[in-house]
Amino acid sequence: MELPQIIYITAVFIYLFFFLLFLRYFSWMNYSFKYYWSKRRPLSLLELKRLAKEKNKKLPMFSILVPAREEAEVIGQTIENLAKLNYPHNLLEIIVITDEKELEKGVPITTQQVVEQKIDEFKKRKNAPILKHVTVPYDFDGFYQGLRLGKPVPSTKGRALNYGLSFIDKNSDICGFYDAESHPEKDVLLYIASQWLSSNRKNLIWQGPVFQVRNFFYLSPITKIASLYQALAHEWYMPVLMRQLPFVGGTNLFIESKLLKEIGGFDYNALTEDLEIGVRAYLEKDAWPEYFPYVSTEQTPETYKSFFRQRLRWASGHIQVIEKFRKADCYDIKKKNTIIKNLLLKGEIEWALYQLAVLIPVAVLILSLKGLVKPIFLPTPLAWTLKSFVFIYFGFTYYLYLKYLRFMKIRSKLNVFLALFELLFLPIAGFLLPLPYTSALILRAMNKQPKVWVKTPRTQEVADLSIKNI
């Protein structure tokens, strides 16, 4: 067999291999539904009180922390959504953490002003949770219960959260974390409380799915497709992933307050402070996060440029976490090596694999134009099967669009219709979406990786969206 034919046969086998990888979605679906989504039913408040009495425990108090730097456009709706959570309001406090540096920018409306206005409104309501507002000083050093240095310190999400942790109620049992544009489901606290009351374990962490599709109709075609597959990954794949990694995602996240204090809060220098704290909590306290089937909707970056920067930070943070714990010699070596191995497998190795997948068609096309690929006869059923894959990929993407449509903030019927055509960008998206992760690997090899935490821009929201139950 000639070399051009060998290249063609190799390309066919690789194409089949990646289709088999695609089919894993359906095994993930089966697992996630069997062990989580089919069992999602929170106790009512009355049932929760009975459970607490049976376990001889009190109902847990929740502290919800929301870091919000330059979030005036979305923070008002987020506060309102958090205030509607179905839980006794005397056992719930919402702490919005703003940044003093925002006040120096001279914007017409600051996040601080919006939060203070909400505090005034809450004081006039008969049944409202406690709403606190704390502002991180420009010179706060970033450590949990840290100091003021008298000089500016770079702002990061971990730094803001560490500052906010000092202001949680002394009776707080569980800290919840949401981004400034998060809209969680109303019964999420009832579910977490029931899990806390039922468990006999210590050092509990729960991570739920985040569907970044709420601003879907404001997105570019490429980021539209990214948002659909991100939501699917959180619904079907994350329960499987969390069997191998102590993965936490930083929002729709709950951690026992005592555990947070014992491990010293977040690493304020980490680009992905959420992944870092999940790994550290396991290595230090044997805390392994549990997946829970209650959704929070959020936003995907509007443009591909913003998406690229966000994912580049995530990927660079993933690499940063591996390097940090690889160098650490204060942890059990077996536990540490197992986590590092799984981080590499679910990080760098998978990124390289997916980038290879999207480069295969391009490489075959170029080689064909140069006469270096020579198609050979394939059995007719196999040939038609290979051709049908493209319809399966497109059909699955349209299925996801319809599946997550109810979580999207609708702009108009025209937008809903036009999105059907924008999803035809799937082949281009397939090539572009892995690029931030590949870029992170290349930049790290050149020692030019991002080293500064960069805030993700938001899409303006002016109306409320109530999540419908799945």
Secondary structure by P-SEA (a helix, b strand, c coil): ccaaaaaaaaaaaaaaaaaaaaaaaaaaaaaaaaccccccccccaaaaaaaaaaaccccbbbbbbbbbccccccaaaaaaaaaacccccccbbbbbbbbcccccccccccaaaaaaaaaaaaaacccccbbbbbbbccccccccccccccccccccaaaaaaaaaacccccccbbbbbccccccccaaaaaaaaaaaaccccbbbbbbbbccccccccccaaaaaaaaaaaaaacccaaaaaacccccccccccccaaaaaaacccccccccaaaaaaaaaaacccbbbbbbcbbbbbbccccaaaaaaaaaaaaaaaaaaaaaaaacccccaaaaaaaaaaaaaacaaaaaaaaaaaaaaaaaaaaaaacccccccccaaaaaaaaaaaaaaaaaaaaaaaaaccccccccaaaaaaaaaaacaaaaaaaccaaaaaaaaaaaaacccccbbbbbbbccccbbbbbccc
